């Protein structure tokens, strides 16, 4: 299937897919970074998934990998611009065959910050934020998607309090499924996350 969107992406497509997962990589990675993770997740969950892994638009300062916006120094104005572009892209994935309500939006680190900001302006089946943080001007609106947050206790890149902050804000206002997983790890995706999502998917979709 072709999508006229703002972002390049790699995919594992399925003509019979009833659900979709959209992946957003971290600062300095690229669109193929989370593809294996997405494939493993869809194999664990007993649903027919299409996997889309978006590519951040900017080149990382090192010349290797990509960035959603500049981080050192932090370009928060640029972040807002990119969130708006991302919203356009995500809305294009809201199709009759696979609506956003049957879509998982998963981001890691900077990708998680983008997923939280844009995702809570739309109606997703599930948002998964791994080792993420809220943008400074992020505020909750009227839309609430089910949410799973995962963060390593010893993360020395993004402090775990960033995820705790997101969790507390959402938990106070949303009646939807909302969980915070704190695990013994650093700036990484929890190895048990796929099992947790698959065991709770019936409570979400």
Buried (B, 14 or more C-beta within 10 A) or exposed (E): EEEEBBBEBBBBEBEEBEBBBBBBBBBBBBBEBBBEBBBEBBEEBEBBBBBBBBBBBBEBEEEEBBBBBBBEEEBEEBBBEBBEBBBEBBEEBBEEEBBBBBBBBBBBBBBBBBBBBBBBBBBBBBBBBBBBBBBEEBEBEEEBBBBBBBBBEEBEEBEBEBBBBBBEBBBEEBEBBBBBBBBEBEBBBBEEBBEBBBEBBEEBB
